Amino acid sequence: MRHIHDTYPNTNIVLEPDAADELHQYISFPVYATAPTQDAVSSKAALTQKVDLAATFGGDGTILRASSLFSRALSVPPILSFSMGTLGFLGEWKFAEYKRAFREVYMSGAGAGDRSQILETGSFPDGKDVQLDGPQDVGSTATGGPVGWSSIRGKSLGKTRGARVLLRHRLKVAVDMSEHKSGLHATAAMDPSIIHAMNEIIIHRGATPHLAHIAIFIGGRFLTEAVADGMIISTPTGSTAYSLSSGGSIIHPLVDSICLTPICPRSLSFRPLILPASTPVTLRLSEKNRGREVDVSIDGMRQMEGLKVG
């Protein structure tokens, strides 16, 4: 944090409340956090409005945690991930490379915002000229205002230089518990009114000793009834997690698809399915199910209310 504050002084740092409480005594500059009194929905809404870049330090679970903070938003801000866990499929950087990582992000020119005015006029939005440190060069005006990126600290790669961001799909998830319509619906489309999952949705028999009978609908049409410990609907990102352990395929993150994987199915003929990303998938607990409810987990977070027969 000291490096970010000293090198990029116009950057505000936002921490989760627990992290802010733990670290504020060790730093001499202000950091920000959501109010402890805010509920989860209000807190996530505040982060959605304020955060332009998220940085994670840990394993893949930390990245999922960061993504979950924006689970009700249409999109997730770019995540700069530093791998410090035991096994990281998603971590792009080693922590020792943090200076280079932040420099490349800051220099990318992505999301110019108010900086566009600096490039075009040589002035800040308040009308003040930009002053250079040292002699003027070819890229400066008579008043010291720069006319190109080369004169602005940390942004010398050019206005049109874009950051390399790997876009990953998320699943749109809705658990319908209304009478006679209980079911779990998933698709890779986006809607701000429901939850989005970066990795996977899992329904599992939990502590019940009996296999679950799960009716599967693809695009509103009945496909089959699976008898298994559970079902996994995963994104390409989640294809290397529980889905892979259950026999699912590894899917490249640039492939527009979702994967439907059974967990320990009774039938030898039921294999994982890869579907187009826009395909609506509905899972319902069949009336044949001996247990009346199964557990629902979204990105590793168990939901308070399970999926009931219906």
Long-range contacts (C-beta under 8 A, 24 or more apart in sequence): 1-27, 1-31, 2-27, 3-98, 3-99, 3-102, 4-102, 5-29, 7-102, 7-103, 7-154, 8-102, 8-106, 8-154, 14-47, 14-50, 14-51, 41-72, 44-69, 44-70, 44-71, 44-72, 44-73, 45-72, 48-72, 48-73, 51-77, 52-77, 52-111, 53-77, 53-78, 53-79, 53-80, 53-105, 54-78, 54-79, 54-80, 55-79, 55-80, 55-81, 55-82, 56-80, 56-81, 56-82, 57-82, 57-84, 57-95, 58-82, 58-84, 58-85, 59-83, 59-84, 59-85, 59-86, 59-87, 59-88, 59-91, 60-85, 60-87, 60-88, 60-89, 60-90, 60-91, 60-241, 61-85, 61-300, 63-90, 63-91, 63-198, 64-198, 64-199, 64-299, 64-300, 67-170, 67-198, 67-299, 68-198, 68-299, 68-301, 70-196, 71-195, 71-196, 71-197, 71-299, 72-192, 72-193, 72-194, 72-195, 72-196, 73-192, 73-196, 74-190, 74-192, 75-190, 76-170, 76-198, 78-105, 78-110, 78-163, 78-165, 80-105, 89-240, 90-237, 103-154, 104-163, 105-163, 106-154, 106-155, 107-154, 107-155, 107-156, 107-157, 107-161, 108-157, 108-161, 108-162, 108-163, 108-164, 109-149, 109-155, 109-157, 109-158, 109-159, 109-160, 109-161, 109-162, 109-163, 110-162, 110-163, 110-165, 112-159, 115-152, 115-155, 116-159, 118-145, 118-146, 118-152, 119-146, 119-147, 119-148, 119-149, 119-152, 119-159, 121-145, 122-146, 122-147, 166-253, 166-254, 168-198, 168-235, 168-236, 168-237, 168-253, 169-235, 169-236, 169-237, 169-253, 169-256, 169-258, 169-277, 170-196, 170-197, 170-198, 170-235, 171-196, 171-197, 171-198, 171-200, 171-201, 171-233, 171-235, 171-258, 172-196, 173-197, 173-201, 173-298, 175-296, 175-303, 175-305, 175-307, 177-305, 177-308, 179-310, 180-310, 181-310, 182-284, 182-285, 182-307, 182-308, 182-309, 182-310, 183-282, 183-283, 183-284, 183-307, 183-310, 184-282, 184-283, 184-284, 184-296, 184-307, 185-280, 185-281, 185-282, 186-233, 186-258, 186-280, 186-281, 186-282, 186-283, 187-258, 187-277, 187-278, 187-279, 187-280, 187-281, 188-235, 188-256, 188-258, 188-277, 188-278, 188-279, 189-278, 195-298, 197-235, 197-238, 197-298, 197-299, 198-235, 198-237, 198-238, 198-299, 199-234, 199-235, 199-237, 199-238, 199-241, 199-299, 199-300, 200-232, 200-233, 200-234, 200-235, 200-238, 200-241, 200-242, 200-243, 200-298, 200-299, 201-232, 201-233, 201-234, 201-296, 201-297, 201-298, 202-230, 202-231, 202-232, 202-242, 202-263, 202-295, 202-296, 202-297, 202-298, 203-230, 203-231, 203-283, 203-294, 203-295, 203-296, 203-297, 203-307, 204-229, 204-230, 204-263, 204-294, 204-295, 204-297, 205-229, 205-230, 205-291, 205-294, 205-295, 206-294, 206-295, 206-306, 208-290, 208-291, 208-294, 210-289, 210-290, 210-291, 211-266, 212-285, 212-289, 212-291, 212-294, 213-285, 213-286, 213-288, 213-289, 214-283, 214-284, 214-285, 214-286, 214-294, 215-283, 215-284, 215-285, 215-286, 216-260, 216-281, 216-282, 216-283, 217-281, 217-282, 217-283, 217-284, 218-275, 218-279, 218-280, 218-281, 219-279, 219-280, 220-280, 220-282, 224-270, 225-286, 225-288, 226-262, 226-265, 226-267, 226-270, 227-265, 227-266, 227-267, 228-262, 228-263, 228-264, 228-265, 228-266, 228-270, 229-263, 229-264, 230-262, 230-263, 230-264, 230-294, 231-260, 231-261, 231-262, 231-263, 231-283, 232-259, 232-260, 232-261, 232-262, 232-263, 233-258, 233-259, 233-260, 233-281, 233-283, 234-258, 234-259, 234-261, 235-259, 243-272, 246-272, 247-271, 247-272, 248-272, 249-274, 283-307, 284-310, 285-309, 285-310
